[in-house]
Amino acid sequence: MDRNIIITGGAGNLGSAVIEKFKREGYKIIATVLPGSGDEIEEADDVYEVDVTDEKSASEFAKEYIMQYGEVEAIILLVGGYGGGNIENTSTDDINKMIKLNFFSTFNLVKNFLPMMKKANTGNFLFVGARPALQPEDGKEVVAYALSKGMVVNLADFVAEESKGTKIRSHIFVPSIIDTPENRESMPDADFTEWVHPSEIAEAMHYAVNNPDLRNMTFKLYGGV
């Protein structure tokens, strides 16, 4: 059986690390990129242009994927975005933007692939949360971002609840700040030792997928701990 794995947002720093890890371990990588982005992912076995924040686009991708591959071992949901601002400085537009990027990009894939996993009685959803969604002291200055990631955390719990009694698993990975060149440039005075490297997240994701006894786990990946 082909070990098919879908990775959304595969062109980013975290996506590159996750693709490299799973490719090295023998998985067939089906990655998504934003239409018109020009992003290329050489290590992927197949690349689809999909706006996963759009319900129709995600639905069409799921139908095409199922027709082409018929099965999936795991879906790693990496598409997302970041935004700052406390309550007073956050608009409803800011919140809507974060929900679209972080929540709908995840929900649309879950909605369209969960029935397929139920039919096969197997599969893994790997969600990416954020520490500000779990700790109000970290979220108070990034309210829209924290709210949207909190919705992702709740969705992971709902999938776990709906999948009770099956072999479908729902894991969520909660990093502190991810150590990327962009984050270092935007926060040059930060203590980078407290950040988590993309490769560490990739290792944790691979571990989760390959240990079927682990069910519905939350992986807190805080650098410097």
N, C-alpha and C positions, 0 to 999 in steps of 0.2 A: 504494500500500500504506500502510495506517495504520501509524504509527510507535508501536506500543504499548509501553509501559514500565511494569513493576510496581515500586512503591516500598513496602516494608514500613516501618512506623514513621514514616509520613508526617506525623504530627501533632507531632513533636518539632522542636527548633530546627534540627537538621541536615536533617531531612525537609522542613521548610518551605523551606529554602534550595535543596535539590535539586529539589523540585517547581517552585519559581519558575523556576529555570534551564531545566529541560527543557521546561516549559510555554511559556516564552518562545521556545524554539527549535523549537516546532511539534510536540512529541510529544503523544500521547494518554496521559494519566496515569491509571493504575489503582492506587489506594492502598489499603493495609490499615490498619485501626485495631483496637484490642483491643475485643472485645465488651463492651458495657455501659459503656465509658469515657466516652461522650458526646462524644468528639472529632469535630469536623467539619473537613473540608478543602475549602474552597470552590474552590480552583484545580484540584482533581482532576476528571477527567471521570467517574470512577466510583469509589466507595468500598465496600469489602467489610469487614464485621466478621469478623475472623479471629484466632484465637489461634495464631499461627505457631509457638509453642513446643509445641503439641499435635499429634501425628502425624495423628490422625484429622481434626482441623479443617483442617490444611494440605492433606491429601489431598482433602477435599471442595472446598476452594477451588480447587485445581488443576483438578479435573474440571469445575467450573462455569465457570472461566475459559476453559479450552480449548473448551468447548462454545459459549461466548459470543463469544470473540475469535479462537480458532484459531491465533494466532501471537503472539510476543513478541520484541521486539528486545533488551531488556535487563531484568534483574531486579536491583534495587538493594536490598541487604539491610541495613537500618538498625536493626532492632530489637535492643536490647541493654541492658545495665545495668552498674553499677559497684559494686565493693565493696572495702573496705580490709582490712588485716590481714596481719601476717607469718606465718610458718609456725606459730609457737607459738599465735598468736591466731586461727587459721583452723580451723574445724570442717569435717567432711565435709558438713554441711548447707550451710555457706557455699559450698563448692565445687559441690555439686549445684545450688544456686540460680543460680550464675553460669553453669554449663554449660547449664542450661535456658534462661536468658535469652539468652546470647551464642552458644552453639553450636547447640542444637536449633532455635532460631528461624531459623537459617541452613540447617542440614542438611535440615530438613523441606521447605524450598522447593527446594533443589537436587535432592533425591531425586525429587520429584514433577514437576519441570519439565525436568530433564536429558533424559529420554527424548523429550520433545517437541522439544527443541532438536536432538537427534541426528537425529530424523526429518526436520527441516527443514534440517539441516546449517548452522545459523546460530544466533547468540544470544550474549549477554554476561551473565556473572555478575559483579557488583561487590560485593566483600566489604569489611568494615571491620575492620581489625585494631587493634592498639594498640602503642605503643612499648614498654610494659612486657613484652609478649610476646616481643619481640626482644632486649631489653637487660636482663639479670638485675639490674643495679644499679638499674633503675627498677622492676622487678617484685617485688623482695624484700619490699616493704611492702604489696603488693596481690596476694598470691599467688593467691587464688581467681580473681580477675579476669584476671590474667596467664595462668594455666593455661587458662582457657576461651577467651581470645582466641588463645592459641597453637594450640588445636584448630581455630579458624577459619582461621588461616594455613595449617595443614596441609591442611584441607579444600580450600582454594583451589588448593593444589599438586596434590592428588589429582584435582580436576576438570580441571586443565590436562593432567595425565598421561593421564587417561581420554579426553580430547578431542583427543589428537594426531591429525593428519591430517584434522581437520575445520575448519570455520570458526567453531566455538564458542570463545569466549575467556573467560579467567578472570583478573580483575584484583583486586588487593587494595590498599586505601588505609589507610595507617598514620599517623594523626595523633598529635601529641603531645597536649596538653590542648586540647580544643575550647573556643573562646571563646564561652561562653553566659552569660546572666544568672545561672543557677543555679550555675555553676562560679565565677563572680566572687564571688557571695555566700558560697559555702562556703570560698573561699580568697582573702579580701580583701587579704592581704599579698603575694600572688604577683606576679611580673612578667608582666603580661598581654601584653607584646610578644613573649614566647616561646611564646604560644599561637597556634593556627591558627583563622581565622574560618570558620564554616560555608560561606560563599560561596566560599572558596578550594577547599574540598573539592568543592563542587558543580561548579566550573569544571574541576577535574581529572577528575571523573567524566564530564562531558560530552565532554571532550577524548578520553578513553579510548574511549568508545563510538563516537565519530565518526572514529576513526583505525584502520581495520581492519588496518593493517600492524603495529600494536602488539599483541603477543601475550603474555598471561600476565605482565603487568608488576606490580611492587610500587612504589607511589607513596608515598614517605616525605614526609609533610607536617609538618615541624617548624617552628613559628614561631620567628622571631628568627634563623634560619640564613641 
